[in-house]
């Protein structure tokens, strides 16, 4: 598969989308096309090199996105990336509340 990179686009901004972006987008899109519907719930564990892209893609596909994180100070950042909900993966009460919703 090939993609035309628009003239003037800085390669340092494009390369992450062609590597990490495709790594996350391809299986997410394949699953969504087979079984997904807007509003379905999805969780993203590990909001780093791949996870931050997964949040954005899942949100744009119309999924209800929960970000699972060990950081208690990232709520604004994760919501800006597309998370609708945040669960702290080291806090049992937070995890239990997600299981009940």
C-alpha positions as CSV (number, residue, x, y, z in Angstrom):
1,X,0.0,0.0,0.0
2,X,1.3,3.5,-0.8
3,X,0.2,6.9,0.2
4,X,1.0,10.3,-1.4
5,X,2.5,12.6,1.1
6,X,1.4,16.1,0.3
7,X,4.0,18.6,-0.8
8,X,5.2,20.7,2.1
9,X,4.3,18.2,4.9
10,X,7.1,17.8,7.3
11,X,8.2,14.2,7.3
12,X,8.8,14.2,11.1
13,X,5.1,14.8,11.6
14,X,4.0,12.1,9.1
15,X,6.2,9.2,10.0
16,X,4.5,8.4,13.4
17,X,1.2,8.1,11.5
18,X,2.6,5.7,9.0
19,X,4.1,3.5,11.8
20,X,2.3,3.7,15.1
21,X,-0.8,5.1,13.5
22,X,-1.3,2.1,11.1
23,X,-0.4,-0.3,13.9
24,X,-3.4,0.9,15.9
25,X,-5.8,2.0,13.1
26,X,-5.7,-1.2,11.0
27,X,-7.0,-3.6,13.7
28,X,-9.4,-1.1,15.2
29,X,-10.9,-0.3,11.8
30,X,-11.1,-4.0,10.9
31,X,-12.9,-4.8,14.1
32,X,-15.2,-1.8,13.7
33,X,-16.1,-2.7,10.2
34,X,-17.0,-6.3,11.2
35,X,-18.7,-5.8,14.6
36,X,-18.6,-2.2,15.6
37,X,-21.4,0.4,15.9
38,X,-21.2,4.0,16.9
39,X,-21.6,4.3,20.7
40,X,-20.1,0.9,21.5
41,X,-17.6,0.9,24.3
42,X,-13.8,0.4,24.0
43,X,-11.0,0.6,26.5
44,X,-7.5,1.7,25.8
45,X,-4.7,0.6,28.1
46,X,-1.3,2.2,28.0
47,X,-1.6,5.7,26.7
48,X,1.8,6.2,25.2
49,X,3.2,5.9,21.7
50,X,0.3,3.8,20.4
51,X,-2.4,4.5,23.0
52,X,-2.7,8.2,22.4
53,X,-3.5,7.4,18.7
54,X,-5.9,4.7,19.7
55,X,-7.9,7.2,21.8
56,X,-8.2,9.6,18.8
57,X,-9.1,6.9,16.2
58,X,-11.7,5.2,18.5
59,X,-13.3,8.5,19.3
60,X,-13.5,9.5,15.6
61,X,-15.1,6.1,14.8
62,X,-17.9,7.1,17.2
63,X,-17.0,4.7,20.0
64,X,-17.4,5.5,23.7
65,X,-13.7,5.5,24.8
66,X,-12.4,4.7,28.3
67,X,-8.7,5.4,28.9
68,X,-7.0,3.2,31.6
69,X,-4.0,4.9,33.0
70,X,-1.7,4.7,36.0
71,X,-1.3,8.5,36.1
72,X,-3.7,10.4,38.2
73,X,-2.9,13.8,36.7
74,X,-3.7,13.2,33.0
75,X,-7.5,13.6,32.9
76,X,-7.5,16.8,30.8
77,X,-4.9,15.5,28.4
78,X,-6.7,12.2,27.9
79,X,-10.1,13.8,27.4
80,X,-8.5,16.2,24.9
81,X,-7.2,13.1,22.9
82,X,-10.7,11.6,22.8
83,X,-11.4,9.7,26.0
84,X,-14.9,10.0,27.3
85,X,-14.0,8.3,30.6
86,X,-10.9,7.8,32.7
87,X,-10.1,4.8,34.9
88,X,-7.0,4.6,37.1
89,X,-5.7,1.1,36.6
90,X,-4.0,1.0,40.0
91,X,-7.1,2.0,41.9
92,X,-9.5,-0.9,42.5
93,X,-12.4,1.5,43.2
94,X,-12.0,3.1,39.9
95,X,-11.8,-0.2,38.1
96,X,-14.9,-1.5,39.9
97,X,-16.9,1.6,39.0
98,X,-16.0,0.9,35.3
99,X,-17.2,-2.7,35.6
100,X,-20.6,-1.4,36.9
101,X,-21.2,1.2,34.2
